[in-house]
């Protein structure tokens, strides 16, 4: 029996300056590439619960999940992921402390998204009208 696709969640978090939180992946296969913080949904876990847990583990922030912005399907010879990208807001302090899953974490201006090397699925994310509206972008995606 073939393996089933993995379900993941990610958060598009904007700070008070309108900057987007991104993380640089710390492990293969996409080590060094940039993405939204997030990860896999565990068995029996709600999507919102997984999103809150993953963000807390990855960058030590507490969030309030918002609306679904985008769904990405990433299929390669070795991976089949379905990732649900949500808007989210930080509850409390915005001080980042990336864990071992991330080489780095930072806030970037949405206008600077073209300056990064992105993980699989991120170009789809930035091309989405709902995402571009959320980020207040009107230019062509990277």
The first five atom37 places (N, CA, C, CB, O) and aatype in JSON, in Angstrom:
{
  "aatype": [20, 20, 20, 20, 20, 20, 20, 20, 20, 20, 20, 20, 20, 20, 20, 20, 20, 20, 20, 20, 20, 20, 20, 20, 20, 20, 20, 20, 20, 20, 20, 20, 20, 20, 20, 20, 20, 20, 20, 20, 20, 20, 20, 20, 20, 20, 20, 20, 20, 20, 20, 20, 20, 20, 20, 20, 20, 20, 20, 20, 20, 20, 20, 20, 20, 20, 20, 20, 20, 20, 20, 20, 20, 20, 20, 20, 20, 20, 20, 20, 20, 20, 20, 20, 20, 20, 20, 20, 20, 20, 20, 20, 20, 20, 20, 20, 20, 20, 20, 20, 20, 20, 20, 20, 20, 20, 20, 20, 20, 20, 20, 20, 20, 20, 20, 20, 20, 20, 20, 20, 20, 20, 20, 20, 20, 20, 20, 20, 20, 20, 20, 20, 20, 20, 20, 20, 20, 20, 20, 20, 20, 20],
  "atom_mask": [
    [1, 1, 1, 1, 1],
    [1, 1, 1, 1, 1],
    [1, 1, 1, 1, 1],
    [1, 1, 1, 1, 1],
    [1, 1, 1, 1, 1],
    [1, 1, 1, 1, 1],
    [1, 1, 1, 1, 1],
    [1, 1, 1, 1, 1],
    [1, 1, 1, 1, 1],
    [1, 1, 1, 1, 1],
    [1, 1, 1, 1, 1],
    [1, 1, 1, 1, 1],
    [1, 1, 1, 1, 1],
    [1, 1, 1, 1, 1],
    [1, 1, 1, 1, 1],
    [1, 1, 1, 1, 1],
    [1, 1, 1, 1, 1],
    [1, 1, 1, 1, 1],
    [1, 1, 1, 1, 1],
    [1, 1, 1, 1, 1],
    [1, 1, 1, 1, 1],
    [1, 1, 1, 1, 1],
    [1, 1, 1, 1, 1],
    [1, 1, 1, 1, 1],
    [1, 1, 1, 1, 1],
    [1, 1, 1, 1, 1],
    [1, 1, 1, 1, 1],
    [1, 1, 1, 1, 1],
    [1, 1, 1, 1, 1],
    [1, 1, 1, 1, 1],
    [1, 1, 1, 1, 1],
    [1, 1, 1, 1, 1],
    [1, 1, 1, 1, 1],
    [1, 1, 1, 1, 1],
    [1, 1, 1, 1, 1],
    [1, 1, 1, 1, 1],
    [1, 1, 1, 1, 1],
    [1, 1, 1, 1, 1],
    [1, 1, 1, 1, 1],
    [1, 1, 1, 1, 1],
    [1, 1, 1, 1, 1],
    [1, 1, 1, 1, 1],
    [1, 1, 1, 1, 1],
    [1, 1, 1, 1, 1],
    [1, 1, 1, 1, 1],
    [1, 1, 1, 1, 1],
    [1, 1, 1, 1, 1],
    [1, 1, 1, 1, 1],
    [1, 1, 1, 1, 1],
    [1, 1, 1, 1, 1],
    [1, 1, 1, 1, 1],
    [1, 1, 1, 1, 1],
    [1, 1, 1, 1, 1],
    [1, 1, 1, 1, 1],
    [1, 1, 1, 1, 1],
    [1, 1, 1, 1, 1],
    [1, 1, 1, 1, 1],
    [1, 1, 1, 1, 1],
    [1, 1, 1, 1, 1],
    [1, 1, 1, 1, 1],
    [1, 1, 1, 1, 1],
    [1, 1, 1, 1, 1],
    [1, 1, 1, 1, 1],
    [1, 1, 1, 1, 1],
    [1, 1, 1, 1, 1],
    [1, 1, 1, 1, 1],
    [1, 1, 1, 1, 1],
    [1, 1, 1, 1, 1],
    [1, 1, 1, 1, 1],
    [1, 1, 1, 1, 1],
    [1, 1, 1, 1, 1],
    [1, 1, 1, 1, 1],
    [1, 1, 1, 1, 1],
    [1, 1, 1, 1, 1],
    [1, 1, 1, 1, 1],
    [1, 1, 1, 1, 1],
    [1, 1, 1, 1, 1],
    [1, 1, 1, 1, 1],
    [1, 1, 1, 1, 1],
    [1, 1, 1, 1, 1],
    [1, 1, 1, 1, 1],
    [1, 1, 1, 1, 1],
    [1, 1, 1, 1, 1],
    [1, 1, 1, 1, 1],
    [1, 1, 1, 1, 1],
    [1, 1, 1, 1, 1],
    [1, 1, 1, 1, 1],
    [1, 1, 1, 1, 1],
    [1, 1, 1, 1, 1],
    [1, 1, 1, 1, 1],
    [1, 1, 1, 1, 1],
    [1, 1, 1, 1, 1],
    [1, 1, 1, 1, 1],
    [1, 1, 1, 1, 1],
    [1, 1, 1, 1, 1],
    [1, 1, 1, 1, 1],
    [1, 1, 1, 1, 1],
    [1, 1, 1, 1, 1],
    [1, 1, 1, 1, 1],
    [1, 1, 1, 1, 1],
    [1, 1, 1, 1, 1],
    [1, 1, 1, 1, 1],
    [1, 1, 1, 1, 1],
    [1, 1, 1, 1, 1],
    [1, 1, 1, 1, 1],
    [1, 1, 1, 1, 1],
    [1, 1, 1, 1, 1],
    [1, 1, 1, 1, 1],
    [1, 1, 1, 1, 1],
    [1, 1, 1, 1, 1],
    [1, 1, 1, 1, 1],
    [1, 1, 1, 1, 1],
    [1, 1, 1, 1, 1],
    [1, 1, 1, 1, 1],
    [1, 1, 1, 1, 1],
    [1, 1, 1, 1, 1],
    [1, 1, 1, 1, 1],
    [1, 1, 1, 1, 1],
    [1, 1, 1, 1, 1],
    [1, 1, 1, 1, 1],
    [1, 1, 1, 1, 1],
    [1, 1, 1, 1, 1],
    [1, 1, 1, 1, 1],
    [1, 1, 1, 1, 1],
    [1, 1, 1, 1, 1],
    [1, 1, 1, 1, 1],
    [1, 1, 1, 1, 1],
    [1, 1, 1, 1, 1],
    [1, 1, 1, 1, 1],
    [1, 1, 1, 1, 1],
    [1, 1, 1, 1, 1],
    [1, 1, 1, 1, 1],
    [1, 1, 1, 1, 1],
    [1, 1, 1, 1, 1],
    [1, 1, 1, 1, 1],
    [1, 1, 1, 1, 1],
    [1, 1, 1, 1, 1],
    [1, 1, 1, 1, 1],
    [1, 1, 1, 1, 1],
    [1, 1, 1, 1, 1],
    [1, 1, 1, 1, 1],
    [1, 1, 1, 1, 1]
  ],
  "atom_positions": [
    [[0.84, -1.18, 0.0], [0.0, 0.0, 0.0], [0.89, 1.24, 0.0], [-0.95, 0.0, 1.21], [1.8, 1.34, 0.82]],
    [[0.63, 2.19, -0.9], [1.47, 3.39, -0.96], [1.25, 4.28, 0.27], [1.19, 4.18, -2.24], [0.2, 4.25, 0.9]],
    [[2.27, 5.06, 0.57], [2.18, 6.0, 1.69], [1.17, 7.1, 1.36], [3.56, 6.62, 2.01], [0.94, 7.42, 0.19]],
    [[0.58, 7.66, 2.38], [-0.37, 8.76, 2.2], [0.36, 10.09, 2.23], [-1.47, 8.72, 3.3], [1.46, 10.18, 2.79]],
    [[-0.23, 11.13, 1.63], [0.38, 12.46, 1.72], [0.44, 12.91, 3.18], [-0.4, 13.49, 0.87], [-0.4, 12.53, 3.99]],
    [[1.43, 13.7, 3.49], [1.57, 14.3, 4.82], [0.84, 15.64, 4.81], [3.08, 14.48, 5.22], [0.86, 16.36, 3.81]],
    [[0.2, 15.98, 5.92], [-0.5, 17.25, 6.06], [0.36, 18.17, 6.91], [-1.92, 17.06, 6.69], [0.84, 17.79, 7.98]],
    [[0.54, 19.4, 6.43], [1.3, 20.39, 7.17], [0.53, 21.68, 7.29], [2.64, 20.64, 6.5], [-0.42, 21.93, 6.54]],
    [[0.94, 22.5, 8.23], [0.36, 23.83, 8.43], [1.5, 24.83, 8.52], [-0.55, 23.88, 9.7], [2.59, 24.5, 8.98]],
    [[1.23, 26.05, 8.09], [2.21, 27.13, 8.2], [1.48, 28.42, 8.51], [3.06, 27.26, 6.9], [0.29, 28.57, 8.21]],
    [[2.2, 29.35, 9.11], [1.59, 30.62, 9.53], [2.24, 31.8, 8.82], [1.71, 30.79, 11.04], [3.46, 31.95, 8.82]],
    [[1.39, 32.63, 8.22], [1.82, 33.92, 7.68], [1.55, 34.94, 8.78], [1.07, 34.29, 6.32], [0.41, 35.38, 8.97]],
    [[2.59, 35.29, 9.5], [2.46, 36.17, 10.66], [3.05, 37.53, 10.32], [3.17, 35.56, 11.91], [4.21, 37.63, 9.93]],
    [[2.25, 38.56, 10.47], [2.73, 39.93, 10.27], [2.89, 40.59, 11.64], [1.74, 40.74, 9.37], [2.05, 40.43, 12.52]],
    [[3.99, 41.34, 11.8], [4.17, 42.08, 13.05], [3.5, 43.46, 12.93], [5.68, 42.24, 13.39], [2.82, 43.75, 11.94]],
    [[3.69, 44.29, 13.94], [3.03, 45.61, 13.96], [3.55, 46.55, 12.87], [3.22, 46.26, 15.32], [2.9, 47.54, 12.55]],
    [[4.72, 46.24, 12.3], [5.28, 47.05, 11.21], [4.87, 46.51, 9.83], [6.8, 47.1, 11.31], [5.28, 47.04, 8.81]],
    [[4.07, 45.44, 9.82], [3.65, 44.85, 8.56], [4.68, 43.93, 7.95], [3.31, 45.92, 7.59], [4.59, 43.6, 6.76]],
    [[5.68, 43.5, 8.74], [6.71, 42.6, 8.25], [6.27, 41.15, 8.45], [8.06, 42.86, 8.96], [5.55, 40.83, 9.4]],
    [[6.72, 40.28, 7.54], [6.37, 38.86, 7.54], [7.44, 38.05, 8.26], [6.19, 38.35, 6.1], [8.63, 38.25, 8.04]],
    [[7.02, 37.13, 9.11], [7.95, 36.23, 9.79], [8.32, 35.08, 8.86], [7.33, 35.69, 11.12], [7.44, 34.41, 8.31]],
    [[9.63, 34.87, 8.69], [10.11, 33.74, 7.89], [11.21, 33.02, 8.67], [10.64, 34.22, 6.51], [11.85, 33.59, 9.55]],
    [[11.4, 31.75, 8.32], [12.45, 30.95, 8.94], [13.32, 30.32, 7.86], [11.85, 29.86, 9.87], [12.84, 30.0, 6.77]],
    [[14.59, 30.16, 8.18], [15.51, 29.47, 7.29], [15.61, 28.03, 7.79], [16.93, 30.17, 7.25], [15.99, 27.78, 8.93]],
    [[15.26, 27.11, 6.93], [15.18, 25.7, 7.33], [16.54, 25.17, 7.77], [14.64, 24.85, 6.18], [17.57, 25.46, 7.17]],
    [[16.51, 24.38, 8.85], [17.74, 23.88, 9.44], [18.09, 22.45, 9.09], [17.65, 23.99, 10.88], [19.15, 21.97, 9.48]],
    [[17.21, 21.76, 8.36], [17.45, 20.35, 8.05], [17.16, 20.05, 6.58], [16.59, 19.44, 8.96], [16.33, 20.72, 5.97]],
    [[17.85, 19.03, 6.01], [17.52, 18.6, 4.65], [16.08, 18.11, 4.59], [18.49, 17.49, 4.18], [15.54, 17.73, 5.63]],
    [[15.44, 18.11, 3.46], [16.05, 18.33, 2.15], [16.14, 19.8, 1.74], [15.28, 17.58, 1.12], [16.76, 20.1, 0.73]],
    [[15.55, 20.7, 2.47], [15.56, 22.11, 2.04], [16.33, 22.99, 3.02], [14.13, 22.63, 1.9], [15.98, 24.15, 3.25]],
    [[17.38, 22.44, 3.58], [18.21, 23.17, 4.52], [18.74, 24.44, 3.88], [19.37, 22.29, 5.02], [19.24, 24.42, 2.75]],
    [[18.64, 25.55, 4.6], [19.15, 26.83, 4.11], [18.14, 27.65, 3.34], [20.32, 26.6, 3.26], [18.35, 28.85, 3.13]],
    [[17.04, 27.03, 2.9], [16.01, 27.76, 2.17], [15.03, 28.39, 3.15], [15.26, 26.83, 1.18], [14.88, 27.93, 4.29]],
    [[14.36, 29.44, 2.7], [13.44, 30.2, 3.56], [12.0, 29.76, 3.34], [13.57, 31.7, 3.28], [11.62, 29.34, 2.24]],
    [[11.2, 29.84, 4.4], [9.79, 29.44, 4.34], [9.04, 30.1, 5.5], [9.64, 27.88, 4.41], [9.63, 30.78, 6.34]],
    [[7.75, 29.9, 5.51], [6.95, 30.29, 6.67], [7.2, 29.29, 7.78], [5.43, 30.37, 6.31], [7.5, 28.13, 7.5]],
    [[7.09, 29.69, 9.04], [7.21, 28.71, 10.11], [5.99, 27.79, 10.12], [7.35, 29.42, 11.48], [4.87, 28.21, 9.81]],
    [[6.22, 26.54, 10.46], [5.13, 25.57, 10.5], [5.68, 24.17, 10.53], [4.21, 25.75, 9.3], [6.87, 23.96, 10.76]],
    [[4.8, 23.19, 10.3], [5.23, 21.81, 10.31], [4.07, 20.85, 10.16], [5.98, 21.51, 11.58], [2.98, 21.24, 9.76]],
    [[4.32, 19.6, 10.49], [3.34, 18.53, 10.29], [2.24, 18.53, 11.34], [4.03, 17.19, 10.28], [2.45, 18.88, 12.5]],
    [[1.08, 18.11, 10.9], [-0.05, 17.89, 11.81], [0.11, 16.47, 12.38], [-1.44, 18.06, 11.07], [0.31, 15.51, 11.63]],
    [[0.03, 16.36, 13.7], [0.15, 15.05, 14.33], [-1.21, 14.37, 14.39], [0.75, 15.19, 15.75], [-2.25, 15.03, 14.36]],
    [[-1.19, 13.04, 14.48], [-2.41, 12.25, 14.54], [-3.31, 12.74, 15.68], [-2.08, 10.75, 14.73], [-2.85, 12.89, 16.81]],
    [[-4.59, 12.99, 15.38], [-5.56, 13.41, 16.38], [-5.52, 14.89, 16.73], [-5.36, 12.63, 17.6], [-6.27, 15.34, 17.59]],
    [[-4.65, 15.64, 16.08], [-4.48, 17.06, 16.39], [-5.3, 17.92, 15.43], [-2.99, 17.45, 16.31], [-5.37, 17.62, 14.24]],
    [[-5.91, 18.97, 15.93], [-6.63, 19.89, 15.05], [-5.62, 20.73, 14.26], [-7.59, 20.81, 15.87], [-4.47, 20.86, 14.66]],
    [[-6.07, 21.28, 13.14], [-5.19, 22.14, 12.34], [-4.74, 23.35, 13.15], [-5.91, 22.59, 11.05], [-3.56, 23.7, 13.14]],
    [[-5.68, 24.0, 13.85], [-5.33, 25.17, 14.67], [-4.37, 24.78, 15.79], [-6.61, 25.81, 15.27], [-3.43, 25.51, 16.09]],
    [[-4.61, 23.63, 16.41], [-3.72, 23.16, 17.46], [-2.32, 22.89, 16.94], [-4.28, 21.91, 18.1], [-1.33, 23.24, 17.59]],
    [[-2.23, 22.26, 15.77], [-0.94, 21.99, 15.16], [-0.21, 23.28, 14.83], [-1.11, 21.14, 13.89], [1.0, 23.39, 15.05]],
    [[-0.94, 24.25, 14.3], [-0.32, 25.53, 13.94], [0.26, 26.21, 15.18], [-1.36, 26.46, 13.25], [1.41, 26.65, 15.17]],
    [[-0.52, 26.29, 16.24], [-0.04, 26.91, 17.49], [1.17, 26.17, 18.05], [-1.17, 26.95, 18.54], [2.14, 26.79, 18.47]],
    [[1.11, 24.84, 18.07], [2.21, 24.03, 18.59], [3.48, 24.23, 17.77], [1.84, 22.55, 18.6], [4.55, 24.46, 18.33]],
    [[3.35, 24.15, 16.45], [4.53, 24.27, 15.58], [5.19, 25.64, 15.71], [4.14, 24.03, 14.13], [6.42, 25.73, 15.74]],
    [[4.4, 26.7, 15.78], [4.98, 28.04, 15.89], [5.65, 28.2, 17.25], [3.9, 29.13, 15.69], [6.73, 28.8, 17.35]],
    [[5.03, 27.68, 18.29], [5.63, 27.74, 19.62], [6.95, 26.97, 19.66], [4.66, 27.17, 20.67], [7.94, 27.45, 20.22]],
    [[6.98, 25.78, 19.06], [8.2, 24.97, 19.04], [9.29, 25.6, 18.17], [7.89, 23.57, 18.54], [10.46, 25.61, 18.56]],
    [[8.92, 26.11, 17.01], [9.91, 26.56, 16.03], [10.5, 27.92, 16.35], [9.29, 26.59, 14.67], [11.71, 28.12, 16.17]],
    [[9.69, 28.87, 16.8], [10.19, 30.23, 17.04], [9.8, 30.79, 18.41], [9.68, 31.16, 15.96], [10.06, 31.96, 18.7]],
    [[9.17, 29.96, 19.26], [8.8, 30.36, 20.62], [7.87, 31.57, 20.67], [10.04, 30.65, 21.42], [8.03, 32.43, 21.53]],
    [[6.92, 31.63, 19.76], [5.89, 32.66, 19.78], [4.54, 32.0, 20.04], [5.87, 33.46, 18.44], [4.31, 30.86, 19.65]],
    [[3.66, 32.72, 20.7], [2.29, 32.27, 20.89], [1.43, 33.04, 19.9], [1.79, 32.49, 22.38], [1.54, 34.26, 19.79]],
    [[0.57, 32.32, 19.17], [-0.22, 32.94, 18.11], [-1.7, 32.66, 18.26], [0.26, 32.46, 16.75], [-2.13, 31.75, 18.97]],
    [[-2.47, 33.49, 17.57], [-3.9, 33.24, 17.38], [-4.08, 32.96, 15.89], [-4.79, 34.47, 17.87], [-3.87, 33.86, 15.07]],
    [[-4.48, 31.74, 15.51], [-4.68, 31.44, 14.1], [-5.8, 32.28, 13.5], [-4.99, 29.95, 13.91], [-6.81, 32.55, 14.15]],
    [[-5.61, 32.69, 12.26], [-6.61, 33.44, 11.53], [-7.15, 32.62, 10.38], [-6.03, 34.76, 11.01], [-7.15, 31.39, 10.43]],
    [[-7.62, 33.3, 9.33], [-8.23, 32.58, 8.21], [-7.22, 31.82, 7.35], [-8.98, 33.55, 7.34], [-6.03, 32.16, 7.3]],
    [[-7.72, 30.79, 6.69], [-6.93, 30.05, 5.71], [-6.66, 30.96, 4.52], [-7.66, 28.74, 5.25], [-7.58, 31.55, 3.96]],
    [[-5.38, 31.08, 4.15], [-4.99, 31.94, 3.02], [-4.72, 31.15, 1.75], [-3.77, 32.73, 3.38], [-5.0, 31.63, 0.65]],
    [[-4.18, 29.94, 1.9], [-3.67, 29.23, 0.72], [-3.5, 27.75, 1.05], [-2.33, 29.84, 0.24], [-3.2, 27.38, 2.19]],
    [[-3.69, 26.91, 0.05], [-3.4, 25.48, 0.17], [-2.4, 25.13, -0.91], [-4.71, 24.6, 0.05], [-2.63, 25.41, -2.09]],
    [[-1.29, 24.53, -0.52], [-0.25, 24.14, -1.47], [-0.11, 22.62, -1.47], [1.11, 24.81, -1.13], [-0.18, 21.97, -0.42]],
    [[0.08, 22.08, -2.64], [0.4, 20.66, -2.77], [1.8, 20.57, -3.34], [-0.64, 19.9, -3.67], [2.08, 21.09, -4.41]],
    [[2.67, 19.9, -2.61], [4.07, 19.76, -3.01], [4.32, 18.28, -3.25], [5.05, 20.34, -1.91], [4.25, 17.47, -2.34]],
    [[4.61, 17.95, -4.51], [4.82, 16.56, -4.9], [6.17, 16.46, -5.61], [3.66, 16.03, -5.81], [6.39, 17.11, -6.63]],
    [[7.05, 15.63, -5.07], [8.34, 15.33, -5.7], [8.47, 13.81, -5.71], [9.55, 16.03, -4.94], [7.59, 13.12, -5.19]],
    [[9.54, 13.27, -6.28], [9.7, 11.82, -6.23], [9.77, 11.24, -4.81], [10.94, 11.43, -6.98], [9.5, 10.06, -4.61]],
    [[10.14, 12.06, -3.82], [10.3, 11.55, -2.46], [9.34, 12.15, -1.44], [11.69, 11.8, -2.01], [9.32, 11.7, -0.29]],
    [[8.55, 13.15, -1.82], [7.71, 13.88, -0.87], [6.33, 14.12, -1.47], [8.36, 15.22, -0.47], [6.21, 14.42, -2.66]],
    [[5.3, 14.01, -0.65], [3.95, 14.46, -1.04], [3.36, 15.14, 0.19], [3.04, 13.26, -1.55], [2.92, 14.48, 1.14]],
    [[3.35, 16.46, 0.14], [2.84, 17.27, 1.24], [1.65, 18.08, 0.78], [3.93, 18.2, 1.79], [1.61, 18.56, -0.36]],
    [[0.68, 18.23, 1.65], [-0.39, 19.21, 1.48], [-0.24, 20.17, 2.64], [-1.85, 18.53, 1.44], [-0.33, 19.78, 3.81]],
    [[0.01, 21.45, 2.32], [0.27, 22.45, 3.35], [-0.83, 23.5, 3.33], [1.66, 23.12, 3.13], [-1.14, 24.08, 2.3]],
    [[-1.42, 23.72, 4.49], [-2.45, 24.74, 4.66], [-1.81, 25.95, 5.32], [-3.66, 24.2, 5.51], [-1.32, 25.87, 6.45]],
    [[-1.81, 27.07, 4.6], [-1.18, 28.3, 5.07], [-2.24, 29.23, 5.65], [-0.41, 29.01, 3.92], [-3.19, 29.62, 4.96]],
    [[-2.08, 29.58, 6.91], [-3.04, 30.43, 7.62], [-2.43, 31.78, 7.95], [-3.51, 29.74, 8.9], [-1.23, 31.89, 8.16]],
    [[-3.27, 32.81, 8.0], [-2.88, 34.07, 8.61], [-2.84, 33.81, 10.12], [-3.87, 35.25, 8.23], [-3.57, 32.96, 10.62]],
    [[-2.01, 34.55, 10.83], [-1.95, 34.42, 12.29], [-1.42, 35.71, 12.88], [-1.07, 33.21, 12.71], [-0.7, 36.47, 12.23]],
    [[-1.77, 35.94, 14.13], [-1.25, 37.1, 14.85], [-0.57, 36.64, 16.13], [-2.38, 38.11, 15.17], [-0.95, 35.64, 16.74]],
    [[0.46, 37.38, 16.51], [1.21, 37.07, 17.73], [0.43, 37.55, 18.94], [2.63, 37.71, 17.7], [-0.13, 38.65, 18.94]],
    [[0.4, 36.72, 19.96], [-0.19, 37.08, 21.24], [0.99, 37.36, 22.18], [-1.15, 35.94, 21.81], [1.79, 36.46, 22.45]],
    [[1.1, 38.57, 22.68], [2.19, 38.91, 23.59], [3.42, 39.4, 22.86], [2.55, 37.71, 24.44], [3.32, 40.06, 21.82]],
    [[4.59, 39.07, 23.4], [5.88, 39.55, 22.88], [6.18, 38.99, 21.49], [7.0, 39.18, 23.83], [5.77, 37.87, 21.16]],
    [[6.9, 39.78, 20.68], [7.31, 39.35, 19.34], [8.79, 39.01, 19.3], [6.99, 40.44, 18.32], [9.42, 39.16, 18.25]],
    [[9.38, 38.55, 20.4], [10.81, 38.23, 20.41], [11.01, 36.81, 19.88], [11.4, 38.37, 21.84], [10.45, 35.85, 20.41]],
    [[11.82, 36.7, 18.83], [12.05, 35.41, 18.16], [13.19, 34.65, 18.83], [12.36, 35.62, 16.67], [14.21, 35.23, 19.19]],
    [[12.99, 33.34, 18.99], [14.04, 32.44, 19.46], [13.92, 31.15, 18.65], [13.93, 32.17, 21.0], [13.26, 30.21, 19.09]],
    [[14.55, 31.1, 17.47], [14.42, 29.89, 16.65], [15.02, 28.67, 17.36], [15.08, 30.09, 15.29], [16.04, 28.78, 18.05]],
    [[14.38, 27.51, 17.16], [14.92, 26.28, 17.73], [15.77, 25.57, 16.69], [13.78, 25.35, 18.23], [16.11, 26.16, 15.66]],
    [[16.12, 24.32, 16.94], [17.04, 23.6, 16.06], [16.46, 23.3, 14.68], [17.44, 22.31, 16.71], [17.21, 22.97, 13.76]],
    [[15.14, 23.4, 14.5], [14.55, 23.19, 13.18], [14.86, 24.34, 12.22], [13.05, 23.0, 13.29], [14.74, 24.18, 11.01]],
    [[15.26, 25.48, 12.77], [15.5, 26.67, 11.95], [16.93, 27.17, 12.17], [14.48, 27.79, 12.29], [17.39, 27.29, 13.3]],
    [[17.62, 27.47, 11.06], [18.94, 28.09, 11.16], [18.81, 29.53, 11.64], [19.68, 28.04, 9.82], [19.66, 30.04, 12.36]],
    [[17.71, 30.16, 11.22], [17.49, 31.57, 11.52], [16.01, 31.87, 11.39], [18.33, 32.48, 10.58], [15.26, 31.13, 10.76]],
    [[15.6, 32.97, 11.99], [14.23, 33.48, 11.83], [14.32, 35.0, 11.82], [13.28, 32.97, 12.98], [15.12, 35.58, 12.55]],
    [[13.5, 35.63, 10.98], [13.53, 37.09, 10.92], [12.22, 37.62, 10.36], [14.72, 37.56, 10.06], [11.41, 36.89, 9.8]],
    [[12.05, 38.92, 10.53], [10.91, 39.63, 9.96], [11.4, 40.34, 8.71], [10.28, 40.65, 10.99], [12.44, 41.01, 8.74]],
    [[10.67, 40.21, 7.6], [11.06, 40.93, 6.38], [9.86, 41.72, 5.86], [11.58, 39.96, 5.3], [8.71, 41.36, 6.07]],
    [[10.19, 42.8, 5.17], [9.15, 43.58, 4.5], [8.6, 42.74, 3.36], [9.71, 44.95, 3.99], [9.37, 42.12, 2.64]],
    [[7.29, 42.71, 3.16], [6.74, 41.96, 2.03], [7.33, 42.39, 0.69], [5.24, 42.12, 1.99], [7.38, 41.6, -0.25]],
    [[7.79, 43.63, 0.58], [8.4, 44.09, -0.66], [9.76, 43.45, -0.91], [8.54, 45.61, -0.64], [10.28, 43.52, -2.02]],
    [[10.35, 42.82, 0.11], [11.67, 42.19, -0.01], [11.6, 40.68, -0.24], [12.48, 42.48, 1.22], [12.62, 40.01, -0.13]],
    [[10.44, 40.15, -0.55], [10.34, 38.69, -0.7], [11.16, 38.16, -1.86], [8.89, 38.29, -0.89], [11.54, 36.98, -1.85]],
    [[11.46, 38.99, -2.85], [12.27, 38.54, -3.98], [13.73, 38.37, -3.64], [12.14, 39.5, -5.1], [14.49, 37.87, -4.48]],
    [[14.16, 38.76, -2.45], [15.58, 38.72, -2.09], [15.99, 37.43, -1.37], [15.91, 39.9, -1.21], [17.11, 37.33, -0.89]],
    [[15.1, 36.45, -1.3], [15.39, 35.21, -0.57], [15.31, 34.0, -1.5], [14.42, 35.03, 0.6], [14.65, 34.03, -2.54]],
    [[16.0, 32.93, -1.1], [15.87, 31.64, -1.77], [14.81, 30.85, -1.01], [17.26, 30.85, -1.82], [15.01, 30.5, 0.15]],
    [[13.68, 30.58, -1.68], [12.5, 30.02, -1.01], [12.41, 28.5, -1.16], [11.25, 30.65, -1.56], [12.83, 27.93, -2.17]],
    [[11.85, 27.87, -0.15], [11.57, 26.44, -0.16], [10.44, 26.13, -1.15], [11.2, 25.94, 1.26], [9.72, 27.03, -1.59]],
    [[10.29, 24.85, -1.48], [9.24, 24.41, -2.4], [7.88, 24.88, -1.91], [9.25, 22.87, -2.55], [7.59, 24.84, -0.72]],
    [[7.06, 25.33, -2.83], [5.71, 25.75, -2.51], [5.58, 27.23, -2.18], [5.21, 24.97, -1.37], [4.47, 27.76, -2.21]],
    [[6.68, 27.9, -1.86], [6.58, 29.3, -1.47], [6.25, 30.22, -2.65], [7.88, 29.75, -0.83], [5.56, 31.22, -2.47]],
    [[6.72, 29.89, -3.85], [6.34, 30.71, -5.01], [4.84, 30.63, -5.26], [7.12, 30.27, -6.27], [4.21, 31.63, -5.6]],
    [[4.26, 29.42, -5.09], [2.79, 29.28, -5.18], [2.11, 30.15, -4.14], [2.37, 27.8, -5.0], [1.11, 30.82, -4.43]],
    [[2.64, 30.14, -2.93], [2.08, 30.92, -1.83], [2.05, 32.4, -2.19], [2.88, 30.69, -0.53], [1.02, 33.06, -2.07]],
    [[3.19, 32.94, -2.62], [3.28, 34.37, -2.92], [2.47, 34.76, -4.16], [4.72, 34.77, -3.12], [2.1, 35.92, -4.3]],
    [[2.18, 33.81, -5.05], [1.39, 34.11, -6.25], [-0.11, 34.15, -5.97], [1.68, 33.07, -7.32], [-0.87, 34.67, -6.79]],
    [[-0.54, 33.63, -4.84], [-1.96, 33.58, -4.51], [-2.52, 34.97, -4.28], [-2.19, 32.71, -3.27], [-1.92, 35.78, -3.57]],
    [[-3.67, 35.26, -4.87], [-4.3, 36.57, -4.7], [-4.63, 36.85, -3.23], [-5.57, 36.68, -5.55], [-4.42, 37.96, -2.75]],
    [[-5.14, 35.86, -2.53], [-5.49, 36.05, -1.12], [-4.25, 36.41, -0.3], [-6.15, 34.78, -0.54], [-4.31, 37.27, 0.58]],
    [[-3.13, 35.76, -0.6], [-1.88, 36.05, 0.11], [-1.39, 37.44, -0.25], [-0.81, 35.0, -0.23], [-0.99, 38.2, 0.63]],
    [[-1.41, 37.77, -1.52], [-0.93, 39.09, -1.96], [-1.79, 40.19, -1.34], [-0.95, 39.2, -3.51], [-1.27, 41.24, -0.96]],
    [[-3.08, 39.97, -1.24], [-3.95, 40.95, -0.58], [-3.59, 41.07, 0.9], [-5.44, 40.55, -0.75], [-3.51, 42.17, 1.44]],
    [[-3.38, 39.94, 1.55], [-3.03, 39.93, 2.98], [-1.72, 40.67, 3.22], [-2.92, 38.48, 3.49], [-1.58, 41.41, 4.2]],
    [[-0.75, 40.48, 2.32], [0.55, 41.12, 2.46], [0.58, 42.53, 1.86], [1.62, 40.27, 1.81], [1.61, 43.21, 1.92]],
    [[-0.54, 42.96, 1.29], [-0.64, 44.28, 0.64], [0.37, 44.42, -0.49], [-0.43, 45.4, 1.67], [1.01, 45.47, -0.63]],
    [[0.52, 43.36, -1.29], [1.44, 43.38, -2.43], [0.66, 43.57, -3.72], [2.27, 42.08, -2.49], [-0.42, 43.01, -3.9]],
    [[1.22, 44.36, -4.6], [0.57, 44.55, -5.9], [1.51, 44.23, -7.05], [0.06, 45.97, -6.04], [1.11, 44.31, -8.21]],
    [[2.76, 43.87, -6.75], [3.73, 43.58, -7.79], [3.74, 42.09, -8.11], [5.12, 44.05, -7.37], [3.07, 41.3, -7.45]],
    [[4.51, 41.73, -9.12], [4.64, 40.34, -9.53], [5.37, 39.55, -8.44], [5.4, 40.22, -10.87], [6.33, 40.05, -7.86]],
    [[4.93, 38.32, -8.15], [5.62, 37.51, -7.15], [7.04, 37.18, -7.58], [4.85, 36.22, -6.87], [7.38, 37.34, -8.75]],
    [[7.89, 36.7, -6.63], [9.3, 36.4, -6.96], [9.41, 35.29, -7.98], [10.07, 36.01, -5.72], [10.51, 34.91, -8.37]]
  ]
}
